[in-house]
Amino acid sequence: TQLLEQSPQFLSIQEGENLTVYCNSSSVFSSLQWYRQEPGEGPVLLVTVVTGGEVKKLKRLTFQFGDARKDSSLHITAAQTGDTGLYLCAGPFSNAGGTSYGKLTFGQGTILTVHP
Amino acid sequence: GAVVSQHPSRVICKSGTSVKIECRSLDFQATTMFWYRQFPKQSLMLMATSNEGSKATYEQGVEKDKFLINHASLTLSTLTVTSAHPEDSSFYICSARPGYEKLFFGSGTQLSVL
């Protein structure tokens, strides 16, 4: 089973600061997704990266997929209090039986708290 | 966009009772749905894959007799936690995808077993 290592686990910053969250694996992923989850809610998809070296931007959020498709990063510029939440990276679930694109394996998550 | 509805959003039950959680795809048909479990401030762990018209596929370490899954129609999957105990208290989330589009998650069910 492919594992995703996400860091840091906790991030507490002031409004206006920049931050980066990392998602690493020893395995190659065909794609990686980033989700944001608020307490008591299900995860909401932010972006899917598919091509090695790909960079996608979503307003103040920049997502990058590593050239070897083993890692990804999420960078937030000028964080706002509304960015507070649990950020999760995820990739298609694979085991000895093959890859299922409907099942996801998740990183441990990064709890981001942005203080006013 | 596609919507996945989960019910109830919160349930409190006594130890030893069974609890049923429903997951519905509101505007698409889903032959496959997925059930995840999440502990506080932790990530999601895949429990099982629910297959319409056939038996669910459970991940390693998940007791199939404890977590009964039924996918009786193309829009509904249910997860029943049987003889619930306090250690079963958790946040349960389902997901489904219309065809090969992105995965949509339900809003989750917080189960508290007293």
Interface residues (C-beta under 8 A of the other chain):
Chain A: Q6 Q33 G40 E41 G42 P43 V44 L45 T48 L86 L88 F93 S100 Y101 G102 K103 L104 T105 F106 G107 Q108 G109 I111
Chain B: V4 Q6 S9 T32 F34 K41 Q42 S43 L44 M45 L46 T49 F91 I93 S95 R97 Y100 K102 L103 F105 G106 S107 G108 Q110
